[in-house]
């Protein structure tokens, strides 16, 4: 990954996108350096891909711990929340 304390070596990247995507991109970013925007998007994609294995491992860990956690009924959980003084809200589909 490039660091900001030394000059970056510049490369040319060529790719094709649908015209409507190009037009929307150009309209949304009018007046901005599209090269800089694309470079930042590429950095974000690299970071996101690097996080994927860690995310999958974390999800696996959570799910395995959840499988070993004690099971309680909804009624028991509701009762515990009420005893602790937590409000129990019932959401209708219109409020979600």
C-alpha positions in Angstrom: 0.0 0.0 0.0 1.2 3.5 -0.8 2.3 5.7 2.1 2.0 9.4 2.2 5.5 10.2 3.3 7.1 9.6 -0.1 5.9 10.3 -3.6 3.8 7.6 -5.2 4.8 6.0 -8.5 1.8 6.7 -10.7 0.3 4.0 -12.9 -2.3 4.1 -15.6 -5.4 1.8 -15.2 -7.8 1.2 -18.0 -11.2 -0.4 -17.5 -14.6 -0.4 -19.1 -17.9 0.5 -17.4 -21.4 1.0 -18.6 -22.1 4.4 -20.0 -24.8 5.2 -17.5 -22.4 4.4 -14.7 -19.8 6.7 -16.2 -22.2 9.5 -16.8 -23.6 9.3 -13.2 -20.1 9.2 -11.8 -19.0 12.2 -13.8 -22.1 14.1 -12.9 -21.8 13.3 -9.2 -18.1 14.2 -9.0 -18.1 17.2 -11.3 -15.1 19.4 -10.4 -13.3 16.7 -8.4 -10.3 14.8 -9.4 -11.8 11.6 -10.7 -8.4 9.9 -10.6 -8.1 10.6 -6.9 -11.7 9.4 -6.3 -11.1 6.2 -8.1 -7.7 5.7 -6.3 -9.5 6.1 -3.0 -12.2 3.6 -4.0 -9.5 1.1 -5.0 -7.8 1.5 -1.6 -11.2 1.0 0.1 -11.7 -2.2 -2.0 -8.3 -3.5 -1.0 -9.0 -2.8 2.7 -12.4 -4.4 2.5 -11.0 -7.6 0.9 -8.3 -7.8 3.6 -11.0 -7.6 6.3 -13.1 -10.4 4.8 -11.1 -13.3 6.2 -11.0 -11.6 9.7 -14.8 -10.9 9.5 -15.5 -14.5 8.6 -13.3 -15.8 11.4 -15.0 -13.5 13.9 -18.5 -14.6 12.7 -17.5 -18.2 13.0 -16.2 -17.6 16.6 -19.4 -15.8 17.6 -21.6 -18.5 16.1 -19.7 -21.3 17.8 -19.9 -19.6 21.1 -23.6 -19.0 20.5 -24.2 -22.7 19.9 -22.7 -23.4 23.3 -24.7 -20.6 25.1 -27.6 -21.6 27.3 -31.0 -21.4 25.7 -33.8 -19.4 27.3 -37.4 -18.9 26.2 -38.6 -15.5 25.1 -40.9 -15.4 28.1 -37.9 -15.9 30.5 -35.9 -13.2 28.7 -38.8 -10.8 28.8 -39.3 -11.4 32.5 -35.6 -10.8 33.2 -35.7 -7.5 31.2 -38.8 -6.4 33.1 -37.2 -7.2 36.5 -34.1 -5.2 35.5 -36.3 -2.3 34.7 -35.8 -2.3 30.9 -38.7 -1.3 28.8 -40.1 -4.0 26.6 -41.1 -2.4 23.2 -43.2 -4.2 20.8 -42.6 -3.0 17.3 -45.2 -3.2 14.6 -44.0 -3.7 11.0 -44.9 0.0 10.3 -42.3 1.2 12.9 -39.4 -1.0 11.8 
